[in-house]
Amino acid sequence: MKDMVVLISGRGSNMQALVEAGLPVAAVISNRADAAGLAYAAGRGIATSVVSHRDYATREAFDAALAQAIDGFRPDLVALAGFMRILTAGFVLRYRGRMLNIHPSLLPAFPGLDTHARALAAGVKLHGCSVHFVTPELDHGPIVMQAAVPVLPRDDEARLAARVLAQEHRIYAQAARWFLDEKLVIESGVVRVKGEPPQQLYAP
């Protein structure tokens, strides 16, 4: 049976959504011992591990230790779920084609941090989230699925973030399931789903 390892740095709400969707999460690994998501995972009987970035002098050394922890579970998929570390190219290439990330914007718009504030400042009328394969270039890997939400006149950062997060929980589980069911195909940098189900979601 195929399974996955999820990397978190905090409460891990997207990790929780993956678990609650019934996906086979073999382990949850965090770079922070105080990450609230670890307690949730342990409570669900999921193996947990901490690889603290503070224990390593370089990014390369941390990534090597993280890879060792991941490989101990032999996952088919590695899912980043609020994992707040920039990974080295060597690490990313180690898991090329089998590592996904959820990003709170409609990529390629607003890569990086503070996406909701930047969307409001830019005056966009649609915002959302994207699941993508991880590549060495930050937030630029092939896009698996996106969800769009309207930006409403009275939105502030918190309101917009909450609506986007609800969609993150929906599309990440779907994208991970497609991967584990071997339905995803990358052709010339574009992701297709076998059977051609919708790869976008529009939330009112």
Number of C-alpha atoms within 10 A of each C-alpha: 5 15 18 23 25 28 27 26 22 19 17 24 19 25 27 19 19 24 18 13 15 10 17 19 22 19 24 26 26 26 22 19 15 13 17 16 24 27 14 18 20 14 10 12 11 16 16 19 18 19 19 15 18 11 10 14 9 10 16 15 13 21 22 15 16 21 16 13 17 21 12 9 14 15 18 16 20 25 25 23 25 20 20 14 13 11 18 16 13 13 18 20 14 11 17 15 19 18 23 27 23 27 25 25 29 22 20 11 15 19 15 11 11 12 21 22 15 15 21 19 9 10 9 12 13 16 24 29 26 27 28 23 23 26 22 16 11 11 23 15 21 22 24 28 22 26 24 21 19 17 20 13 8 7 12 13 14 11 13 21 18 11 18 22 16 16 21 25 20 16 25 29 22 18 23 25 19 16 21 18 11 12 14 20 16 14 9 7 10 11 18 19 18 12 8 9 8 10 16 13 16 12 13 7
